[in-house]
Amino acid sequence: MAQTYQATARREGAWWIIAIPELGAVTQARNVREIETMAQGLVTALLDLDSAARVDVTLELPEAAGKAWREAERLQRQAEADSRRAAGLRRSAVRSLLGDHRLTQADASALLGISHQRVQQLAKSK
């Protein structure tokens, strides 16, 4: 099985700089679509291979963009967790009104400001 070479690509000015540390080699590409081809071509040429080399390319985010992206992902996970908790609390409130307080669905609907169909959905959901 042919060896796979690891490459990293980062944006510098108008170019993508592609480094293959294992070979101490660097090349460049104009856009993301060219990166893998340029990396393969570099390895193939340096090692005088008969066929295209296998290269695994990792794109590096600029630091500020990476930081913003990671924070956005953290906030998204938190929002999803908060949403699941809110849904559970809504179900609990409806069940309490219908069960503990013996309200009708229509009364619970009026108190909560939602349709009686939504009250019924919340009462039945898990």
One Martini backbone bead per residue (centre of mass of N, CA, C, O) as a GRO file, in nm:
protein
  126
    1MET     BB    1   0.097   0.036   0.022
    2ALA     BB    2   0.076   0.356  -0.009
    3GLN     BB    3   0.185   0.640   0.099
    4THR     BB    4   0.078   0.896   0.321
    5TYR     BB    5   0.073   1.240   0.306
    6GLN     BB    6   0.111   1.529   0.500
    7ALA     BB    7  -0.085   1.832   0.480
    8THR     BB    8  -0.078   2.192   0.483
    9ALA     BB    9  -0.313   2.473   0.460
   10ARG     BB   10  -0.260   2.828   0.411
   11ARG     BB   11  -0.333   3.156   0.420
   12GLU     BB   12  -0.144   3.396   0.201
   13GLY     BB   13  -0.297   3.621   0.086
   14ALA     BB   14  -0.348   3.499  -0.247
   15TRP     BB   15  -0.244   3.227  -0.110
   16TRP     BB   16  -0.181   2.884  -0.081
   17ILE     BB   17   0.005   2.717   0.162
   18ILE     BB   18   0.192   2.414   0.113
   19ALA     BB   19   0.280   2.166   0.353
   20ILE     BB   20   0.544   1.900   0.378
   21PRO     BB   21   0.721   1.807   0.640
   22GLU     BB   22   0.842   1.525   0.570
   23LEU     BB   23   0.989   1.682   0.305
   24GLY     BB   24   1.038   1.991   0.326
   25ALA     BB   25   0.780   2.107   0.164
   26VAL     BB   26   0.666   2.367  -0.076
   27THR     BB   27   0.363   2.519  -0.193
   28GLN     BB   28   0.105   2.645  -0.422
   29ALA     BB   29  -0.227   2.804  -0.437
   30ARG     BB   30  -0.515   2.977  -0.545
   31ASN     BB   31  -0.711   2.738  -0.447
   32VAL     BB   32  -0.871   2.479  -0.301
   33ARG     BB   33  -0.897   2.298  -0.559
   34GLU     BB   34  -0.565   2.285  -0.596
   35ILE     BB   35  -0.424   2.161  -0.348
   36GLU     BB   36  -0.413   1.854  -0.393
   37THR     BB   37  -0.271   1.862  -0.668
   38MET     BB   38  -0.017   2.014  -0.573
   39ALA     BB   39   0.067   1.812  -0.355
   40GLN     BB   40   0.092   1.566  -0.537
   41GLY     BB   41   0.295   1.688  -0.736
   42LEU     BB   42   0.523   1.736  -0.535
   43VAL     BB   43   0.565   1.448  -0.440
   44THR     BB   44   0.602   1.315  -0.715
   45ALA     BB   45   0.852   1.486  -0.798
   46LEU     BB   46   1.044   1.442  -0.553
   47LEU     BB   47   1.008   1.105  -0.579
   48ASP     BB   48   0.972   0.998  -0.865
   49LEU     BB   49   0.684   0.909  -0.951
   50ASP     BB   50   0.450   0.732  -1.154
   51SER     BB   51   0.231   0.822  -0.950
   52ALA     BB   52   0.017   0.955  -0.759
   53ALA     BB   53   0.010   1.078  -0.463
   54ARG     BB   54  -0.075   1.048  -0.128
   55VAL     BB   55  -0.283   1.310   0.020
   56ASP     BB   56  -0.338   1.474   0.335
   57VAL     BB   57  -0.540   1.756   0.385
   58THR     BB   58  -0.507   2.048   0.595
   59LEU     BB   59  -0.698   2.312   0.693
   60GLU     BB   60  -0.621   2.639   0.805
   61LEU     BB   61  -0.736   2.850   1.024
   62PRO     BB   62  -0.754   3.141   1.116
   63GLU     BB   63  -0.745   3.238   1.431
   64ALA     BB   64  -0.998   3.425   1.447
   65ALA     BB   65  -1.191   3.235   1.294
   66GLY     BB   66  -1.154   2.988   1.478
   67LYS     BB   67  -1.254   3.119   1.737
   68ALA     BB   68  -1.535   3.198   1.634
   69TRP     BB   69  -1.626   2.911   1.553
   70ARG     BB   70  -1.597   2.772   1.830
   71GLU     BB   71  -1.796   2.962   1.976
   72ALA     BB   72  -2.039   2.900   1.799
   73GLU     BB   73  -2.049   2.597   1.867
   74ARG     BB   74  -2.086   2.631   2.170
   75LEU     BB   75  -2.350   2.796   2.152
   76GLN     BB   76  -2.512   2.584   1.997
   77ARG     BB   77  -2.500   2.360   2.210
   78GLN     BB   78  -2.633   2.532   2.429
   79ALA     BB   79  -2.899   2.592   2.278
   80GLU     BB   80  -2.984   2.296   2.250
   81ALA     BB   81  -2.994   2.236   2.552
   82ASP     BB   82  -3.196   2.460   2.623
   83SER     BB   83  -3.423   2.358   2.440
   84ARG     BB   84  -3.462   2.084   2.577
   85ARG     BB   85  -3.527   2.201   2.856
   86ALA     BB   86  -3.771   2.374   2.770
   87ALA     BB   87  -3.945   2.139   2.670
   88GLY     BB   88  -3.961   1.995   2.943
   89LEU     BB   89  -4.094   2.232   3.097
   90ARG     BB   90  -4.349   2.249   2.927
   91ARG     BB   91  -4.453   1.967   2.984
   92SER     BB   92  -4.464   2.001   3.291
   93ALA     BB   93  -4.664   2.237   3.302
   94VAL     BB   94  -4.898   2.100   3.158
   95ARG     BB   95  -4.926   1.853   3.347
   96SER     BB   96  -4.980   2.018   3.598
   97LEU     BB   97  -5.239   2.158   3.504
   98LEU     BB   98  -5.396   1.889   3.433
   99GLY     BB   99  -5.338   1.734   3.699
  100ASP     BB  100  -5.292   1.898   3.968
  101HIS     BB  101  -5.512   2.138   3.868
  102ARG     BB  102  -5.749   2.039   3.680
  103LEU     BB  103  -5.737   2.138   3.394
  104THR     BB  104  -5.820   2.224   3.102
  105GLN     BB  105  -5.707   2.266   2.792
  106ALA     BB  106  -5.837   2.543   2.755
  107ASP     BB  107  -5.724   2.671   3.014
  108ALA     BB  108  -5.426   2.619   2.959
  109SER     BB  109  -5.419   2.773   2.696
  110ALA     BB  110  -5.490   3.051   2.815
  111LEU     BB  111  -5.257   3.070   3.023
  112LEU     BB  112  -5.016   3.012   2.796
  113GLY     BB  113  -5.079   3.109   2.495
  114ILE     BB  114  -5.195   2.847   2.354
  115SER     BB  115  -5.306   2.597   2.198
  116HIS     BB  116  -5.490   2.314   2.250
  117GLN     BB  117  -5.315   2.139   2.064
  118ARG     BB  118  -5.047   2.197   2.209
  119VAL     BB  119  -5.129   2.088   2.479
  120GLN     BB  120  -5.177   1.801   2.378
  121GLN     BB  121  -4.890   1.748   2.279
  122LEU     BB  122  -4.741   1.799   2.549
  123ALA     BB  123  -4.896   1.583   2.715
  124LYS     BB  124  -4.797   1.332   2.518
  125SER     BB  125  -4.514   1.384   2.534
  126LYS     BB  126  -4.170   1.283   2.628
   0.00000   0.00000   0.00000
